[in-house]
Amino acid sequence: MTETAHSTADAPRWVVTAVVALRPAAAPVEPPASAAAQPQPVQAPAEPPASAAAQPLPPAPERHLLALLYFCEGMSRSDGRVALEERQMVNLLAQMARLPDYRADPWYQALDEDTACMVLDNELVRHATLVCMTLVLKADSQRRPEEHAYFTRIRKRLGAEPVRVPINLERHKYSALSCVRAVIESS
């Protein structure tokens, strides 16, 4: 077998051809028709659409996590006030979910209870949501009956069984963060 010498101009084309050959499902990339054709900047709309249906759906794990955070926020507001400890727990969960600015997400802002319940479509995310909601409930040192009623109502709407959580707050926090991690890794 003999080796043939290739010019340097052929080498890059050979490499590109090899990469394209390794990716048969990818569509071929074509250069623009003319060098003068420049992409135009995309203009953002003046205001976001009013409903979640008008928003492009985030990927499944992100949708699940946004719904989880929606219910945790609801848990913190269910008694008419938000305790600092509750807000800190919700923020910790958002950091773990890699969604620190989730409140600004247009899809999150358009969420309602019905949509959030539909998004939580499997047992893993329902369980994670309930574990995280109980963490927010436990963080409040002045729990009220309205908070327990909110939790029970959401649990029944999700069709979930009661969850068992650690009594110790730090262990419960670890358990909730592990559940969030499992939701992230589930897809």
Buried (B, 14 or more C-beta within 10 A) or exposed (E): EEEEEEEEEEEEEEEEEEEEEEEEEEEEEEEEEEEEEEEEEEEEEEEBEEEBEEBEEBEBBBBBBBBBBBBBBBBBBBBEEBBEBBBEBBBBBBEBBEBEEBEEBBBBBBBEBEBBBEBBEEEBBBBBBBBBBBBBBBBBEEEEEEBEEBBEEBBEBBEBEEBEBBEEEEEBBEBBBEBBEEBBEEE
